[in-house]
Amino acid sequence: MIVGGFAIGSVSGGSLNPAVSFGIASAHVMGNGLFFKALLYSIFEIIGGVLAALVMQATHQTELTLPEGKGDV
């Protein structure tokens, strides 16, 4: 996490977590700042998560299916 923060810090401010983005933006609002940056960070992080899930589904289909008889209750 630390290396990732340093690697992207100058590009995105090093925010790797929507909760952190929300907290930072909330602190900026208290100092008459803008809140929309937290929304942008969060939206792009959610989009990245959805894209990662879709890539996982497309490339690892055999890992996502249960063996026959294992899904029965």
C-alpha positions, 0 to 999 in steps of 0.5 A, spaced: 500 500 500 505 504 501 509 503 495 502 504 491 501 510 494 508 513 493 507 511 485 500 514 484 501 520 489 503 525 484 497 523 479 491 522 484 493 524 491 495 517 493 487 515 495 487 508 494 480 507 498 473 510 497 473 511 505 479 515 505 477 519 499 471 521 503 474 522 509 479 527 506 473 530 502 469 531 508 475 535 511 476 539 505 468 541 506 469 543 513 475 548 510 470 551 505 473 546 500 469 542 494 466 535 496 466 533 488 473 530 488 471 524 493 465 522 489 470 522 482 475 518 486 469 513 489 466 513 482 472 511 478 474 506 484 468 502 483 468 502 476 475 499 476 472 494 481 467 492 476 472 492 470 476 487 475 470 483 476 468 482 469 476 481 467 476 475 472 469 472 470 472 472 462 479 469 464 478 464 469 471 461 468 473 454 470 475 457 477 468 460 478 464 454 477 463 449 482 464 442 481 458 437 480 455 435 486 458 441 490 453 446 490 447 441 493 445 443 500 
